[in-house]
Amino acid sequence: QVQLVESGGGLVQAEGSLRLSCAASESISSINVMGWYRQAPGKQRELVAAITSGGTRTYADSVKGRFTISRDNAKNTMYLQMNSLKAQDTAVYYCNALRGSISYWGQGTQVTVSS
């Protein structure tokens, strides 16, 4: 079972930047897809960005051009660089790993953007 631990969340002013990290308990080289999701109060969890083992990236329209997802297989870590943050980016951000048909989740990290 893969354990995922997010870090890097916090309070930031609008137009600021944060980098989230997701550290896995084992090698991520065999994980097909890793992604970042977020859930704001009263809303459903939504996909923010995903990256495949081959490096293909997908972004939600709302974050395109502002967020960048990456993964470092040598460090068993995935990242989300978030720039030009907006108040509507405020949410709990979750790391996800999909290996075959099994999905693993981290505990989440809070991102709060003040306007």
N, C-alpha and C positions, 0 to 999 in steps of 0.2 A: 504494500500500500504506500502510495506516494504522499508524503506530508508536505504541505506548502505553507510558507510563512511570509506574509507581506510586511513591508516596512516602507517608511518614507512619507507617510501621510502627515497632515498637519493643517495649520491655519496659514493662509496666504492671502495677500491682497489681490484684487482683480488686476489682470495683466502680468501677474507674477508667474513663477515656474516652480514645479516640484518634479522629483523623479521618484517613482515607486519602484521597489524591488520585490521580487518573488523568489525566495530561495527554496529549492526542492531538496528533499531528504535523500534523493538518489539521482542517478544520472538521468538527464532529460533528453539525451540524444535519441532515445527510443520513443519519446512521447510525440505522437503525431501532430497534435495541435495544442498550443498554449494560448491563453487569452486573458484579457482583463475585462471584467464586467463591473457595472456599478448599479447601485440602488439608492435612489433618493427617497426621502420620507413620503409615504403614500403612493409610491410609484413601483412599477414592476422592475425587476432586475433586467438590465439591458447590456448587450455586448458593446464594448467600447472599441476593442481592437483585438486581433488574433494574428498569430504567426505560426506557420507550419514548420515541420522539421526541415523542409527544403528552403525555408526563408520567405515564402509567400506571405504577404501582409494584407490584412483587411481592416478597414476602419469604418466606424459609424460616420455618417455624413456630418454629424454635429462636431466632430473632432478632427476631421481631415484638415491637414495643413498646420495643425497646432500640436497634435500628439504624435509621438513616434514610439512604436513597439520594437523591442529587440530581444534577443536571447543570446546568452553566452553558455554554450554547452560545456565548456571547460570548467566553468564555475557553477554549473547547475542552477543558473539564475536567469530570470526574465526581468525585463525592465519596461517601464512606461515613462517616457519623458513627456511632461506636460508643460506646454508653454502657452502664453497669452490666456491664462485661466480666466474663466468667467464665473459669475455667481451661480449660473445654472450647471456648472460642473460639480457643485457641492453634492457629495454622496459618499456612501461607503463603497470602496473599491475592492473587488475580490479577484483573486488569481484563480485561474482554472487550468487544469491539465487533462487532456483527453488521450488515453492510451487504449487503443482498440475501442471497445464499447464502454469502458469504465471512465467515469468523470470524477475528478478530484477537485476539491475546493479548499482555499485557504480561509482563515477566520475573518479577513477583511481589515481594511485600514481606512480611517476616516479622512476625507479631504474636505476642507471647508474654505470656501473662497468668499472673502468679504468685499462688498462693493462700497 
